[in-house]
Amino acid sequence: MKQGLVFLYFLICVIYVQAAVASEDPVLEAARQAEAQLDARVGLAVYDTGSGANWLFNADESFPMGSTFKVLACGVLLARADAGDEDLDRFVEIVQTDLVTYSPVTETWVGRNVSLGEICAATMRTSDNTAANKVLEALGGPGSLTAFLRSLGDQTTRLDRWETDLNEGTPGDPRDTTSPAAMAASFQKFVLGDVLSTSSRETLTDWLLGNEVGGPLLRAGLPEDWRIGDRTGAGGHGSRGIVAVLWPPGRAPLIAAIYLTETQATLEGRDAAIAAIGRAIAETIAGAP
């Protein structure tokens, strides 16, 4: 009897501690709520580059990348330009047969020669799929992007297909996937690390800040005085994702990679869940010393 009471007391303490940790950690609680409300798989990795704090939730699980790969592709193109292996001023022709679904910019460029710099800007700012394919073409295909990431130590992220097939997002399919932790680490190397020259980092940052399609996600959850540069993605089976660099006022930047998949929730519902995680990040940073 006494042993039973001791065990019951221990169990109550464990539950209390778990509840207390959840209530004291708004970021992880927001991830749990998103998972429950959307009936989805959710993963995130958030790193505070100033304090060294991090928030990890299913951070090593595999998720479809969707269009978040585009920041990596343009990052690799910039790195190749830095190395003298590519020129952002090189012109490539856009032809009708290049066009794939959702190409709001390149569909107006058919028959024109356009610089790789302009093509990357369209890729990053509007998520233009044909533009992304032209970037991949310049790199040598999806496998070349994967190979470059391996050289940076990313053994997880892989790109196998072109737009728009890569957005399929079939559960269990390893193609065109990453983990929140792997994406956050690789992204940080491009946007804050030394993979790129100073001028190329500034170019990549400008493209991220100029994202025109990320409004309903993290941007919707952050205070107006925060700066954010991001690249979003969506795909089949309810897949949604975002990778971002966040600048709270007066503090070092944060890196965030958030993914969700395997849900029947609407796009608006998925966006709202990511916005709620953004609010939790802001709340946590506001309360930090």
ABEGO torsion letter per residue (X at the ends): XAAAAAAAAAAAAAAAAAAAAAAABAAAAAAAAAAAAAGBBBBBBBBBAAAGBBBBBGAABBBBAEAAAAAAAAAAAAAAAAAGABBAABBBBBBAAABBBGBAAAAAABGBBBBAAAAAAAAAAAGBAAAAAAAAAAAGEAAAAAAAAAAAGBAABBBABBOAAAAAGBBGBABGBBBAAAAAAAAAAAAABAABBAAAAAAAAAAAAABAAAAABAAAABBAABBBBBBBBBBBGGBBBBBBBBBBBGBBBBBBBBBBBGBABBAAAAAAAAAAAAAAAAAAAAABX
